[in-house]
Amino acid sequence: MLHFELVTPEKLLRSEEVHMVVVPGTEGDFGVLEGHAPFMSTIRDGALRIHRTEKGEPETLTIRGGFAEVTPKGLTILAEHAA
């Protein structure tokens, strides 16, 4: 499982284990699974899709601006706003 955290300037919104997260990167959407190579990307306004299981329907959150960081520990989204 992938450790996923979603953080806004106000608070930590999510810290959980998920199957995959699809992020609206500024150069296009990208999916992050457990074991993804480390990297950083800016994110554009759009839909963050959180897949809790491999075949389950994703939960969608609207995010505005920020950064995505993938490390060996997981994925952290630092969003300007999330709803």
C-alpha positions, -999 to +999 in steps of 0.1 A: +000+000+000+010+036-007+013+060+023-006+092+012-008+126+029-027+156+019-017+189+036-031+224+032-018+256+049-045+251+075-041+214+085-033+178+076-064+166+058-054+130+051-028+105+063-037+070+051-027+039+032-042+037-003-037+017-035-030+046-059-034+084-062-038+102-096-024+137-093-032+167-117+004+176-124+012+208-144+026+187-172-002+162-171-019+138-147+003+111-132-005+080-111+015+071-080+016+035-067+037+020-039+074+019-049+072+048-074+105+065-082+111+096-061+104+129-077+087+163-072+061+181-094+040+212-092+003+206-094-024+224-113-060+231-102-079+199-108-092+166-095-071+144-072-083+108-075-077+085-045-080+048-052-083+030-019-083-004-036-072-017-070-107-022-084-127+003-063-142+035-075-119+065-067-127+093-043-123+126-060-111+158-043-107+192-059-074+208-053-058+241-062-021+246-067+008+233-048+034+205-050+035+167-050+065+149-035+071+112-039+097+097-016+104+061-005+080+068+024+051+076+001+033+106-016+027+140+000+005+166-016+010+201-004-020+219-018-030+256-015-066+245-012-085+212-011-122+204-010 
